[in-house]
Amino acid sequence: MRVTPGLLGQLARPVLRALPRRALGAGAAAGLLLAALPRLTSADFDPRSATLLLRGAVLAFTLGLTFLLDDPARQVTAAVPTRRILRTALRTALVAPLAALWWTAVVLLIPAQARPPIGDITLEAAAAVVVALAASAASIRLTDEAEPGQRLAIALLATSMAAALLLPAEWGLFALPKDKWWAAGHDHWAFVLAGAVLVWAASGPEPVRRRRLRLTASRLGPSRLTPS
């Protein structure tokens, strides 16, 4: 099917209605609350403690993002002529501007004197977000589960905690500002981001068997699919 602006406009409204707004909203709200703690408590925060708050905010937001591709009607939409990669890309495109605004608000909530290096912490946030999106896309591609978000959120939370506890300190993924592993850690975050992008891209196309199902359904038409 040819992708045209008209088609995208027709798809945008139903895709927007299908977004898991509760999960996304809960993750975003929790992240904003964490970032607002320095201003709500009037406590003294330095870049090290602010970094922990920002990482917590990012984790909360990414847990919400794992629900992005949940689709209770997945078994029905599997046979529609519009490709899944287009529907997935449209969901992501609708959320992306809101995610950028959310991150801007989170950073601004941290007092200027307590903010860690913005470029570095934004790299961490981008990597975490793409990991969540890649995990969601891979789950949709590799399984027939309609709503994998809850399972993925639990897995992401458990993996994050295990990584923080078990990864060698010299990897620097959870280093704090002024630690000697800070710069090396963000080189590793760049590798995480690149790997997640590759997994995300590879998970976009539908498996062959689902493409055949959609093609067969479109050829049969509604009259052949409806029981007599």
Disulfide bonds with the S-S distance in Angstrom:
none
